[in-house]
Amino acid sequence: MKVDLRVNGVPRSLDGVEAGESLLWLLRERVGLPGSKNACEQGECGSCTVYLDGTPVCACLVAAGQARGSAVVTVEGLADGDEVHPVQQAFVDAGAVQCGFCTPGLLVAVHDLLARCDDPDEPEIREALAGNLCRCTGYEKIFEAVRLAAGRSR
């Protein structure tokens, strides 16, 4: 099947998309955007989170055909050209990046949180990140990055 969509603001027309192909596969393998990670393939870890028409979704759970006519923003799309997004910079500055597998999904989740709430408290941060699993950081540096990004955006 043919899938036409916008990825990070760029129109894409992809032929030969298989019926069972996921949006994650399409983004990583067909579009060449490896930022969203393929970890659990069950929507449990959040590492593949992207925006689909403005809503964060686990790309591993979305059939590529369901994204026809949609706008997708990946972790790569958060940056403005060569300039990283303030959320991305906060993760670097706070040391919230270790192995990096969870980072793309966390960045999208934090971006979404701060778009809705510019000064989230601890329960709001925890709720927003509840769908994202990290095995390396213990989350404290991640929470620090969220607070840093929120403070910089105010």
Number of C-alpha atoms within 10 A of each C-alpha: 11 13 19 18 20 18 20 17 11 12 13 14 13 15 11 8 16 14 11 10 15 20 24 26 22 21 20 15 11 13 14 10 18 17 21 27 24 19 15 12 17 12 18 16 22 33 31 33 32 30 22 20 14 12 12 20 20 23 30 27 17 18 18 25 20 12 19 15 15 17 19 24 22 25 25 19 20 18 16 9 9 6 10 14 18 17 25 25 16 23 22 15 15 18 15 23 19 14 11 15 22 25 27 25 29 30 26 29 26 24 22 16 20 21 11 10 13 15 17 17 10 12 9 13 20 14 10 17 21 14 17 20 18 18 10 13 14 11 15 12 18 25 19 17 25 28 23 18 25 22 13 12 13 8
